[in-house]
């Protein structure tokens, strides 16, 4: 059954505007404040992982300078669920406990941390590049029944499937193995799939790179047009969950 995308005001994982020292995109170190809500100090680890060895602590309420950010272990913290880690001094702290004024990244990538889209382990008929190229050929502003409310199926079609195998976009997110997901990360490579949560079916869309995505319905029901994570959040009130590699239940 076709499910219209829900529209409700949702809690935002972060708050306010990004605190960057220069430019609209993360180019320099950024600032943040550690909040654990418990008064307990946050552990600084040698690697961006909860299993990394402890190299120090940061007291609750302490302002920190973030030299760079990278992906690592997924952590549930005060500011939601995230696999982003902040480099502070000689170690890393989970961004899930750091107020930076942004849901996503505010500092440059740590050396070698940039992620790319890959179909390894997915069995997809098309590569990430092929899926993006095909998605771009589907852009239109007409109200087509085959697009209205079918965000998850559209992503699957871009990768060569007829359906995703999941009942809704949100259910799809919950079915994706953790190794394929990047919760809270807004730097989505071309071909990666962004996911949102709402009171209804949620939403998903494909990245075409540079912070831009192709989505159905956002600029008119039944349409398929360019958009951003910010527009989905502000116009539909959906909560951004993160992105994943193009994994579909239909092949698993």
Secondary structure in CASP SS format (residue, H / E / C, confidence):
PFRMAT SS
TARGET T0000
AUTHOR 0000-0000-0000
METHOD secondary structure of the structure
MODEL  1
X C 1.00
X C 1.00
X C 1.00
X C 1.00
X C 1.00
X C 1.00
X C 1.00
X C 1.00
X C 1.00
X C 1.00
X C 1.00
X C 1.00
X C 1.00
X C 1.00
X C 1.00
X C 1.00
X C 1.00
X C 1.00
X C 1.00
X E 1.00
X C 1.00
X C 1.00
X C 1.00
X C 1.00
X C 1.00
X C 1.00
X C 1.00
X C 1.00
X C 1.00
X E 1.00
X E 1.00
X E 1.00
X E 1.00
X E 1.00
X C 1.00
X C 1.00
X C 1.00
X C 1.00
X C 1.00
X C 1.00
X C 1.00
X E 1.00
X E 1.00
X E 1.00
X E 1.00
X C 1.00
X C 1.00
X C 1.00
X C 1.00
X C 1.00
X C 1.00
X C 1.00
X C 1.00
X E 1.00
X E 1.00
X E 1.00
X E 1.00
X E 1.00
X C 1.00
X C 1.00
X C 1.00
X C 1.00
X E 1.00
X E 1.00
X E 1.00
X E 1.00
X C 1.00
X E 1.00
X E 1.00
X E 1.00
X E 1.00
X E 1.00
X E 1.00
X E 1.00
X E 1.00
X E 1.00
X E 1.00
X C 1.00
X C 1.00
X E 1.00
X E 1.00
X E 1.00
X E 1.00
X E 1.00
X E 1.00
X E 1.00
X E 1.00
X E 1.00
X C 1.00
X C 1.00
X E 1.00
X E 1.00
X E 1.00
X E 1.00
X H 1.00
X H 1.00
X H 1.00
X E 1.00
X E 1.00
X C 1.00
X C 1.00
X C 1.00
X C 1.00
X C 1.00
X C 1.00
X C 1.00
X C 1.00
X C 1.00
X E 1.00
X C 1.00
X C 1.00
X C 1.00
X C 1.00
X C 1.00
X C 1.00
X C 1.00
X C 1.00
X C 1.00
X C 1.00
X C 1.00
X C 1.00
X C 1.00
X C 1.00
X C 1.00
X C 1.00
X C 1.00
X C 1.00
X H 1.00
X H 1.00
X H 1.00
X H 1.00
X H 1.00
X H 1.00
X H 1.00
X H 1.00
X H 1.00
X H 1.00
X C 1.00
X C 1.00
X E 1.00
X C 1.00
X C 1.00
X C 1.00
X C 1.00
X C 1.00
X C 1.00
X C 1.00
X C 1.00
X C 1.00
X C 1.00
X H 1.00
X H 1.00
X H 1.00
X H 1.00
X H 1.00
X H 1.00
X H 1.00
X H 1.00
X C 1.00
X C 1.00
X C 1.00
X C 1.00
X C 1.00
X C 1.00
X C 1.00
X C 1.00
X C 1.00
X C 1.00
X H 1.00
X H 1.00
X H 1.00
X H 1.00
X H 1.00
X H 1.00
X H 1.00
X C 1.00
X C 1.00
X H 1.00
X H 1.00
X H 1.00
X E 1.00
X E 1.00
X E 1.00
X C 1.00
X C 1.00
X C 1.00
X C 1.00
X C 1.00
X C 1.00
X C 1.00
X C 1.00
X C 1.00
X E 1.00
X E 1.00
X E 1.00
X E 1.00
X E 1.00
X C 1.00
X C 1.00
X C 1.00
X C 1.00
X C 1.00
X E 1.00
X E 1.00
X E 1.00
X E 1.00
X E 1.00
X E 1.00
X E 1.00
X C 1.00
X C 1.00
X E 1.00
X E 1.00
X E 1.00
X E 1.00
X E 1.00
X E 1.00
X C 1.00
X C 1.00
X E 1.00
X E 1.00
X E 1.00
X E 1.00
X E 1.00
X E 1.00
X E 1.00
X E 1.00
X C 1.00
X H 1.00
X H 1.00
X H 1.00
X H 1.00
X H 1.00
X H 1.00
X H 1.00
X H 1.00
X C 1.00
X C 1.00
X E 1.00
X E 1.00
X E 1.00
X E 1.00
X E 1.00
X E 1.00
X C 1.00
X C 1.00
X C 1.00
X C 1.00
X H 1.00
X H 1.00
X H 1.00
X C 1.00
END
